[in-house]
């Protein structure tokens, strides 16, 4: 079933499905005070034969990687988490949703040192449309270069998708919205182009796809990786390259990508127009391919879709 934006009914909590209202933690939870949580953003799309989760195993592997980096002792394997996500979607009778797996230090303990603090794992299904809205998807987003930069490599690990890391992203997003932009583009600690507050970034110039390297403090995005793979298969040259800020201003096309943002074209950067048509021809072709794979209208030759079993109807009484 596909529903409108908002919460669902069941949340997976360390192997038990609980009611939405009962999936609570204490105000003294370590994660609340010190940001000690890691998470994923995943989507399930309705296709011709029901719901399919896009690149679920890769997302769960990254969740385990993030937990390892931050020394969060996960109780569940990658296989366990794959099954937990499918189980939670099915329990909510969904064929399309956004999924938020979350690992956190939930123990009631003060102090930065996280010694012997309990770790809990949740899987949450949510109704969430595309991140920047339908208007941005159709006409492109107006963005600015943020005054806030991504963290330097010796500050905190940007390869981990961690709750505390997103304080930096919040500042960039708030700055952009307060100045009437849809989003900010962040530079890395050396001034090279990095990414959005919660999305990776591609720039198109002369039909070549450019994206920042992992060394620029970006998240190793799974949607980004997908675009690099099928973009090359579609005949585009793909380059990971450090990019100066001004490279944004001479782009033929530019777009954000991510689980929440999907592929969102960029219309202007710092009030300078990006190319002509919105979305541009390369962005449009890539988005059609991406959404086609997600929705099962383009063959999934990569093996990226995990099907969600359809709930069996209850037997009728006689």
Secondary structure as UniProt FT lines:
FT   STRAND          6..7
FT   STRAND          10..13
FT   TURN            14..15
FT   STRAND          16..19
FT   HELIX           20..22
FT   TURN            27..28
FT   HELIX           30..34
FT   STRAND          37..39
FT   STRAND          42..47
FT   TURN            48..49
FT   STRAND          50..54
FT   HELIX           56..69
FT   TURN            70..71
FT   HELIX           78..91
FT   TURN            92..93
FT   STRAND          97..105
FT   TURN            115..116
FT   STRAND          119..127
FT   TURN            131..132
FT   HELIX           134..139
FT   STRAND          141..145
FT   TURN            153..155
FT   TURN            158..159
FT   TURN            163..165
FT   HELIX           166..178
FT   TURN            179..180
FT   STRAND          183..187
FT   TURN            189..190
FT   STRAND          193..196
FT   STRAND          200..205
FT   TURN            206..207
FT   STRAND          208..211
FT   HELIX           214..216
FT   HELIX           222..233
FT   TURN            234..235
FT   STRAND          237..240
FT   HELIX           245..250
FT   STRAND          253..258
FT   TURN            259..261
FT   STRAND          262..269
FT   TURN            270..271
FT   STRAND          272..273
FT   HELIX           281..295
FT   TURN            301..302
FT   STRAND          305..307
//
